[in-house]
């Protein structure tokens, strides 16, 4: 069965061949969706850049290209037109569009799969939380961006490993440990002492005993440890002693370390399970942090790095137009970049990966560039092997409607669970009928859809203002609106299940009021490929909003179940839209529902 994708590939090849004979210049041929129906279904503007290369009028070149394409007699094309200043417009035959509908329905959730990265191995590191704090809005955006990239790459045929790193050692974790010893003992008179804790562990609270989510429990320990160490030099010395004892592998200290980290991991896992997170591998800093020093030593011996007068070791990144950074302090202490180098080599060797991606916030852009450059200097991989996927900052909608940055002091840090639970509460209040639905987790699914869509509908590079009420708006730009449209479609289709397998010839019918809707359906595969190439799912999100708006506009004007001869064609359109919505939402990690 012919598809739009194959037609566009063939058309693109013919245009490329023609352009190649007209000019030696490198000119990219793109065939894009037409902005309006009067300009056809697809348009090509290649005549504009070609005009500069050939020193000929763009309009005459477009006319010449049209004449060439007319000789090809594409069975899919009804007509080709040329408009000023040199655009070429393609109008497809309705028969081709009907075949497209049948392909969409037949392939179902496999429709939109592509081979952009077939047989490639990718590693996507995302959502590496700090074990000393519960996860907030920033971590939420990291996770949703990271997981959407995983799904896009797998949809493009890649073999993807999703991994994360726990920075599970150092002074911050020691503050959690001390905060636990100090603040979670059942009797305040007990000593704040590792040995006493080791011999009387039941004398300290656990999260389940205090009915506190484990990661929040750990956050409370960290806040206390941070406060008391800042205000007391003696406490600070005790915290640093915990670090030294841990590095000396003192068993009692390690047991305490394992206990508080397991609390953190339990809480983080509970939150990420709600989001549908996937990690195929978790790396723990304590397992590889020492190895980084060997890479620095090797680089120093090769003359890649340089030793300063005080003994510190510095990079030499002048050829990369980057500022230098310290790899080892003068006392020999390793830094984050040191252990990241070791882990990157470990990843390359473990996965034999073609591409490694790090989904990390914008404040780490320079550090990532420096790390990539050092890895290339050491022969771990090429710069092209490594990609830093950044994303904008996240804030809450302020009273003036603008961006309010999260702040611990101002009390505006919002955890991931708080966000989902608050959206659930708004949904229950705004849609009281849902409380009578037997599907107990329906509000949870709607809340997750609302939150995920709100975060993914914008370009990942843009700063994002999260608006709780807008996220559940039934009238427009929200995941709840898209799900509501899907539910409407399913209610139509559920009434006529016996008619959905009807394969009668539809060639005698035109699309009527649905013409614009069907035209927009043609662009779905291109939208997915655009999202994949740019590693940003927001193109799919915007497409879903557009297709839902068009469907609802058509639904308001058209009687679908009218028992006329055109009813089957209209049902095919409805069924096709349902497939596209479900596929698009699936790429965003949003589960569809059948009722609300």
Residue, then its C-alpha position, 0 to 999 in steps of 0.5 A: x500500500x502506498x504511503x505519504x512517506x514513500x511518496x514524499x521520499x520519491x518526490x524529494x529524490x526527483x527534485x534533488x536530482x533536478x537541482x543537482x543538474x542545475x547547480x553544483x551548490x549544496x542546496x537542501x530540498x525540503x517538502x513541507x506541509x502547506x500553510x493553507x489549503x489553497x496552496x495545496x497539501x505540500x509545498x517546496x521552496x527550493x527555487x528560492x535558494x537555487x535562484x541565488x546559485x543560478x542567478x536566475x529568477x526563482x519563479x522561472x526556475x519553479x516553472x521549469x521544475x514543475x514541467x520536469x515533475x509533470x513528466x514524472x506522472x506521479x499517480x498520487x498528485x492531482x496537480x502542481x501549481x507555482x506561485x510567487x515568488x517561487x513556491x511549488x505546491x502539490x495537491x494530492x488526489x483524494x484517492x491517495x488520502x483515502x489510502x493514507x487513512x486505511x494505512x493509519x488504521x491498519x498499522x495502528x500504534x506502529x504508524x509513525x515508526x521510522x528508521x532514522x536511527x535504525x540499528x544505532x546504539x544510544x545511551x540517554x542519561x536523565x533524571x539523576x537525582x540528588x539522594x539528599x533531596x526530594x525531587x522538584x519541578x526541575x527534576x520533573x522537566x528533566x525526567x519528562x524530556x529524557x523519557x520523551x527522547x528515549x521513546x522518540x529514539x526507540x520509535x526511530x529504530x534505535x537501541x536505547x539504554x536509559x541510565x542515571x547516576x546517583x552522586x551517593x558520597x561526599x559532604x552532602x550525604x554526610x550531612x544527611x547521615x548526621x541529620x539522621x543521627x541528630x534529628x530522628x532519634x526517638x529520645x532526645x537524650x540519646x547520644x548523636x553517635x555512630x557507634x551508639x546508633x549501630x548498637x541501638x538502631x531501633x532507637x531511631x525513627x524510620x520513615x514508615x514509623x513517622x508516616x513520611x515519604x522516605x525521600x522527604x524524610x531524608x530531605x528533613x535530615x539533610x536540612x537539619x544537618x546543613x543547618x547545624x553544621x553551618x552554625x557549629x564548627x564542632x558539628x561541621x568537624x563531625x560531619x567531615x569525620x563521617x566523610x573520612x570514616x566512610x572513605x576509610x570504609x568503616x563498617x558502622x559508617x557504611x551501614x548508616x550510609x546505606x540505611x539513609x540512602x536506601x530511604x532516599x532511593x525508596x522515595x525517589x522510586x515511588x515518585x518516578x514509578x508514578x511518572x512511568x520512568x525507566x532506567x536500564x542502569x543506575x551508576x553509583x558514584x562511589x563505584x567509579x569516583x576513584x578511577x577518574x584520577x587514573x585518567x588525569x594521570x594518563x593525560x598528564x603523562x601524555x602532555x594533554x594536561x598541565x600541572x600548576x605551581x601549587x600542584x593542581x592539574x589543569x586542562x588545556x582547552x585552547x584549541x576548543x575555544x573553551x576556558x580551562x578547568x581544574x581536574x584535580x585540586x592541589x591536595x589531589x582531591x577529584x572533582x565532578x569532571x574527573x569522575x565523569x570522564x571515567x564514567x563516560x569511558x565506562x559507558x562507551x565500553x559497556x554499551x559500545x554506544x554510537x551516541x551518548x546523551x546527557x539530559x542536564x540543565x543549562x547551568x552545566x553547559x560549560x562543564x559538559x563541553x569541557x568534559x566532552x573535549x577532555x574525553x576527545x583528548x584522551x581518546x575516549x570518543x569524538x565530540x560528535x559522540x556526545x550530546x548535552x540536551x539542555x532545557x529551560x528553567x521551570x517556575x510557577x505562575x506568579x500573581x501577575x501571571x509571570x515567571x516565579x522562580x522556585x526558592x527554598x527561602x520563599x517556600x516556592x519549591x514544589x515537589x513532583x508529588x505535590x504537583x501531581x497531587x495538587x492537579x488531582x485535587x483540581x480535577x476532582x473539584x472541577x469534574x465531580x462526576x469523575x468521583x463516581x467513575x469506577x476506574x479508581x485511578x482515573x484522576x491519577x491518569x488525568x493528572x499525569x496527562x495534564x502535568x506531562x502535557x504542560x511540560x512537554x508542549x513547549x520547546x524544551x529550551x524555553x523557560x517554562x511557567x507551570x500553571x496548575x489551572x491551565x494544565x486542566x483546561x478543557x477548552x484548549x491547550x492542555x493534555x486534559x483537552x486532548x484526552x477529552x477529544x479522544x474520549x469523545x472519539x471512542x464514544x462514537x466508535x464504541x457505538x458502531x463497532x460492527x461497522x469499523x471493519x467495513x472495507x467498501x470502496x470509498x473512492x466515490x466520496x469526497x471529504x466535504x467538511x473534513x477536508x482540512x482535517x484530513x489534510x492535516x492528518x497527512x503531516x503526522x509522520x513528518x512531525x514525529x521525524x521533526x521531533x526526533x531530529x530536534x530531540x524535542x517532543x513539543x512538535x508532537x504536542x502542538x500537532x495534537x492540539x491542532x488535530x484535536x481542534x480541527x476534529x472538534x470543529x468538524x464534529x460541531x458541524x458534521x453529523x457522523x452517525x447519519x446512516x448516509x452512504x458517507x457514514x463509513x468514510x466519516x467513521x474511517x476519519x474518526x478512527x484515523x484521528x484516534x490512532x494518531x492521538x493515541x500514538x502521539x500521546x504514547x510518545x509523550x508517555x501519556x496513557x489514553x482513557x476511554x471515559x471521563 
